[in-house]
Amino acid sequence: MRIHNFSAGPGALPEPVLRAAQDALWEHGSHGIGIAECSHRSPQFEEVLQSAKSRLKTLMSLGDDQHVLFLQGGARQQFYQIPMNVLRGGRATYLDTGTWSAGAIDDARRYGTVDVGFSSREQRYHRVPTQGEWGTLPEGTVYLHYTSNNTVAGTEYHYVPDAGDAMLVCDMSSDILSRPVDGSGFDLIYAGAQKNMGPSGVTVVVVSDRFLAACDDTMPGLLHYPTEVKKDSMLNTPNTFGIFVIDEVLGWVLDQGLDALDAKNGAQADAIYGLIDELPRYRGLAEKASRSRMNVTFTTGDAALDTLFWKQALEEGLSGLKGHRSVGGLRASLYNAQTDAAVEALASYMRRFAAEHGEDG
Ligand SMILES: Cc1ncc(COP(=O)(O)O)c(C=O)c1O
């Protein structure tokens, strides 16, 4: 029996996609073989790859100067692949808003100077900066890097930072395609697929010609974006099944419409934040203006009670509510595929739990 899944990633996938993947594993279309069994160079897979690229381009309003790649190594590989290619001893500004941006900063420091334009680390990453709060970028800044949604802290930018003349680089792993975003202004976007786009094992990268022109051509092929673009993500064998699932998810997103998903995601997040604000038993971990619609982080204010909350929830068929190990507390992930039924079940559980474990214990 399937239960409600609030995992931060790999996360819930849309039911029609799971059903299509089930069928395609056995026989993909009329090809007579499964999607995981065909050559990555076959017309069968080529069609999937081109479809996924073109669907993403449509959904993100990408320009002709932008290229879609399906790479491996996780989002984390991008932490070093980006500076390795374009920093080359120069400087970049990073906005430090959580575990993942801090990881990106650590890796970038190996390849040049990192200016940390903003950090909420001392406040347990409770917020993201407002537009321009990082001030003027230093002369010669190659790029501005930010993490659009902070999966662990539960914060999200509700605007696109202005990078001025510098290139704009974004880790969009946990909120890509959760609402309409004009992707045409970005020089590099990367996202591990395993939250809003598909299974783990594929990193979607969108890279601009401007970024490609800045790349170090001495990089080995697998780490060199221009080579990956030239080879259409097939310098080595890509994760064919993962890309197939992504293509199915992108088709589903197109069917739903980004505006509708945006509204659904907003309503689901509002329902849970509403309870956090209404019931004194709970406290949200993020500052209100920075709250993430994808990962709602909260606590009862008592570590033992938090543990009881997610353990008892699991017994009731609500999984994945334990906060990230680095921050503790509770976290409900409400990605695109999250159903209203799951959110209603969580809301009802939260009410009951608060009634049973009121402020006075
Ligand atoms: C925002 C963000 N960036 C990067 C990562 C790391 O992704 P991966 O495990 O694909 O390397 C994660 C994983 O949860 C994430 O949420």
The ligand as an ORCA input file, in Angstrom:
! r2SCAN-3c Opt
* xyz 0 1
  C      19.589     22.772     -3.079
  C      20.422     21.525     -3.180
  N      21.616     21.579     -3.793
  C      22.388     20.489     -3.919
  C      22.004     19.267     -3.397
  C      22.900     18.079     -3.556
  O      22.367     17.288     -4.563
  P      23.013     15.904     -5.007
  O      22.757     14.933     -3.919
  O      22.311     15.596     -6.292
  O      24.481     16.118     -5.224
  C      20.770     19.155     -2.764
  C      20.338     17.868     -2.209
  O      19.389     17.735     -1.475
  C      19.965     20.323     -2.634
  O      18.780     20.262     -2.015
*
